[in-house]
C-alpha cells in the first residue's frame, strides 16, 4: 500500500472547483500584489483566530522577523527560545544581530519548559519565543506570567499549531504576537510559501505593516528600512477557500490522531501527550523510540514514508558554533532529536491506511 506522507492531492480534489475559480479570479483581475484577495483573507484570518489584526506575510519566517522588527530588536539583544524546532525560529533572531538563548523542552510535549525560562533571563533579554511544536500550544499562561513579571514581549511561533486551542482560545491569539506558516505541509497550507502575523496591539500592527512593504506607506516614500514580506494574492485566494473547510479538517486531524494513539498504545513507544485544556492539530504525528532506525527501515521497506522533526537541535548546528554550546547542554532536546520520528498524517488519511501502518510495528 502506497501512502503519501501528507495527502495534498486528496485535499485539492476535494476543493478543486473553488480553488481553481479563486485562482482564475485573481488572474482575471490582474491584482497580484496586495490586492483584494489579500484583504479578504486577512479579514477571514482575523475572524477565525479572534485577533484584532491579521497581517498576511510571504512566509512564516517573515512573520517572525516582522514581529521582532516591530518591537525594535537590536544587535546583542537576547531572545529566549527552544533549540528543538526548525531553524527559522532562531534564524530570524540571528538575522537582526540578536542572540538566541536556548531553553530545554518538556519531555512529553516537546515544547519549551517554562520552569527553566527565568534562569535564562538577563538585562539583555527582550522577548520570549515559545514554539507550539507538532500542533500543540506551549504553556502560554506560565510563559505570559514570566514575561509580564520581567516586562518582556511574547511571540508565539505557531507555524505548526494554527487551529489548535489553549483553554478555549485559538493559537496565535495568546500573547503579544502570534506567527504562523502556510507552507504546503502545514495544517493550513498554500501552494507555495505564505504566513501571517497576528496581534491585538495597534502600534505593533502598524509597525509590522510598515516593515513588511519596504518600510513604505506610500509608494517610493520609505520611512524605515524594511523587507519585501508580502503575501501574494494567488496564495491568499487559495488559502481563503481552504479556510472555509479548515475547522472540519482540524476535527478530522484530532480524530486521526486519536485513532493512531488507540492503535499504538500497547506498542511500547512514546506517544503524543496532549495536555489538559489544550487541543492539537497534529501538524505531525510524532513518536519517540530508542529503536527509531529499525522502525523507520521496516516502515520505509513497506512503502510507508517517515520523517524526523528534527535530527539535530539548533544549539548543535554548525551555524551556531559561535554560541559555544556543547553536547549535553540540553539533554531532553538531544534525546528527542535522536529518537523521534513522524508517521504519515493528514485530514485525508484513512483508517485502513493507519491500520496498515501500525500493523508494521
N, C-alpha and C positions, 0 to 999 in steps of 0.2 A: 504493500500500500504506500503510494507516494503522497506525502503530507507536506504542504508548504509550512514554513516557519511562521509566516504571517500571511493570511489569506486575503491579500488586497484585491485579487481578481474577483472573488465572490462578492466582495463589498461593492466593487464598481458595477458589476452586473445588476446588483440589487437596486442601485440608484441611477443606472446608466442614462435613462431618458432625461432626468432632471439635471444631472451633471453636464451632459452634452449640451443641453439647452442653455444652461448658465454660462458655459464657455462660449457658446455661439453668440450669446447676448453681449458679452464683453467685446468679442471680435466685431460685432455689428456697430457698437458704439465707438470703438477705437479709443477708449479711455483706459489705458493700460496701467497708468501710474496714478495713485491717489484718487481714483475715480469713485463713482457712486457705489460700486460693489464693495469697496473697502469700507466706506462709511456705513453701509448696511450691515456688513459683517461685524464691525466694531460695536454697533448697536446691539446686535444679536448676542455677542460675547458678553457685553456689559449686563444684559438682562439675565443671561444664563448663570453667570458667576455671582452676580449681585454687587459687583464693584461699580463705583461711580464712573471710573474711566477705564476703558479698554483700548489699547493702542496696538494696532497691527504692526508687526515687525518682520524684517526679512528672514529672521531665524530666531530660535530660542536663545542662541548665543548673543545675538544683538540685543534681545530683550534684557538679558542680564547686564550687558555692557551699558545700555542706556540707563538702567536703574542706578548703577554705580556712578555714571556721569552726572545724573540728576542730583545726587546727593553730594557731589563735589569731591569725589575721591581723588587724592593726590599721591604722588610718589612717596613711598615709605609708610603710607597708611597701612594698617593691618585689618584684614577681613577674616573672620573665623568661619571655616567651612569643614567639610569632610574629605578625607583622602580616598574614600571609596565611592567613586562616581565617575562619570565621563569628564574628560579634561576641560570641557567648556566652563564648568563651574569655577575652576581656579584660573583658567586661561584668561578670562576677562579681567580678573584682578591683576594678573601679571602684566597685561597689555597696558594698563594705566600706571604701571610702575609701582603699584601697591604690592603687599606681601600676603599671600595666602597662609593663614595659620591653621594647621590641621588639628582636628579633634577626632578621636576614635569613635567607632559606631557601636550601636547596640547589637548584641549577637543574634537577636531574634528578628528585628525589623530591618536591620542593615542601615538604619537612619542614624544621624549624628546623636551621640549620647549626651543629652542635655546636662546630665550631672557632672560632666567633665569640662563644660564650657567656661565657667567662671575662672578656673585656674589659668586659662589662656588669655584672659583679658588684661591689657596693658594700657598705658596712656596713649598708645598709638592706635588702639582698636577703634574702628569707626562703625562696623556693621557685623552682623551675623548672617550667614547664608546657609540655612539648612537645605538639604536636598531631600525631597519626598520620593525616595527611591522605590522602584519596582511597582509604583502605583499607589503606595500608602503614604499618607501625610506624616511628617515628623511630629514630635511632641511640641506643638506650637504654643500651648499655654505656658509651659516651662520656659521655652525659648523667649517668648514675648516678655515674660516676667523678668528674666535676667536682663534683657535689652532695656526695659523701662528703668530698672534699677541703675543701670550704668549709662543711660542716655545714648543708646545705640539704635541704629536702624536695622530692621529685619527684612531680608529679601528672600522670599521662598523660591527656590529653584524647583518649580513644579513641572518640569519638562515631561516627567513620567506620570504625574498624578492628576492631570486635568480631568475633572469629572468626579474625583474622589471627594469624600466628605469627612469633616472632623467636627464632632459634636453638632451636627446638623448644618454646618456651613461648608461651602464649596472651597476646594483648593483654589488658590490664587486670590482669596479674599480673607486672608487670615493674619495679615501683617501689613507693614508699610507698603511693600510691593509683593506682587506675585508675578512670576515669569514662566511662560510655558513655551513648548515647542510643538510645531505642526509638521515635523519631519514625517515622511510617509509611514514609518513604523510606529509612530506614537498613537495613543488611544484615539485622538482626533488628528488625522494626518491629511496633508495635502499631496499634491503630485509634484513636489519639488521641495524647496525649503520655505519655511514660514514660522512665525512665532507671534507671541503677544505679551504685552506688559499690562499689568492691572494695578491700579491704586485708587484710593479714595481721597487722596490729597491733591487739591487743585494746583498747588505750586509745583509739586513733583511732576504732575502730568504735563503741565505747560513746558517745563524744562525738558522732559523726555521727548516731547514732540518737536521741540526746537533742535535738540541734538540729532534727532532721527533724520532730519531733512537738511543736512549740511549746515546746521546752525542758522537756518533761514526761515523767517516767517513770510517774507516777500521775495520773489524771485530776484536773484543777483544781489540781494542785500543780506550780508552774513554777519550776525551778531556775535557768534561764538564759533569755535572750531567744532564741527560735528562729524557725522558719518552718513553714509547712504544706507539707512537701515529700514527702508520702506518695504512693506508687504505689497507684492504686485497684485493687480486687480483680478487676474485669472485665478490665482490661488485663493483669493478671498471669496470669489464666486463659488468655487468648488467647495470650500470649507463651509460656506453658509448653507449649502444644500446638505452636507453631511451633518451639520449641527442639528438640523431638524430631527434626525434619527438617532442622535448621539445618546440620549438617555436610554433608549431601548438597547443600544449596544453596551452601555455601561451595565445594565441589568444582565445582559447576556454574558458579559465578561465575569460578573460575580457568580453566576450560575456555573459557568465553565470552570472557574477557579475552584469552587467548592466541590465540583464533581471530581476534578483531579485530586483534591485533598482526600475525599472519601475513598477513592480508588487506591491511593498511595499510603494511607495511614498505617498500614502494617508492614511496610517495606523497609523499615529501619533507616529512613532518610529524613533529614531535617526539612520540614515543610514550611511554607509561608505562615507566619503568625500575624493575624490581623487583630490589633488592639481594640479594646472596648471603646465604643463610641466613635469608631473610625470605620470607613469602608475603603476598599481597594479597587482600582480599575484594572489591576493585573496587567500593567503595561508589559511586564514579563512574568512568566510563571517560573520562578527560580527556586531550585532545590540546592541542598548542600550535602555533600558526601565525601568521605575520605577516599572512596573508590570512584571518584569522578571520571578518571580517564577510562577505566574499564566500562563504566556505564555509557559514556559517550560513544566508545567504539562499538558497543553492541547496538545502540540506537542508530548510529550512522550506517552500520553494516546492513541494517534493515530499513534503509531509506527514510529514517526519521532525523531531520536536521536538529541541531542543537546550537547553542551559543553560550559564550562565557561573558557575563557582565559583572565584574571586569577582571581580567587576568593579572594586571599589575596596578596596585594602588598608586595614587598620584605622588606620594612622597618618595616613591622609589623610581619614578620616571626620570629618564636621562635629563630632560629639560629642567628638572628641579634639583639637580645635583648641587647647585649653589646654595640651597637652603640647608644643606648638611644634615639631612635626615638619614637614618640608618635602618637596616632590617631589625625588627623588634620594637621600633618606636610606637607602632600602632598594631599590636598583636591581633586584635579582633578583625581589623580590616585585612591584614595579611593572611590570616587563616581563611577568611571568606574568599579572598582572591584565589587561593589555592584549591578551593573545594566547591564553589558554586557553579551551577550550570543551569541553563534555561531550556524549557521544552516549548514546542510549538504552541502558540496561543493567539487567538483572535475571537471576535464575537461569532465567527462563522465556522469554527472548528466543530465537528460533530462528535457525539458521544461514541460512535463507532470508531472514529479516529483516535479519540482519547483512550478508549479501552485497548485498542491495538498497541498504542504507545506504552501504556502501563503494563501490559502483559509481557513486555520485553524486560522488565525489571526482575 
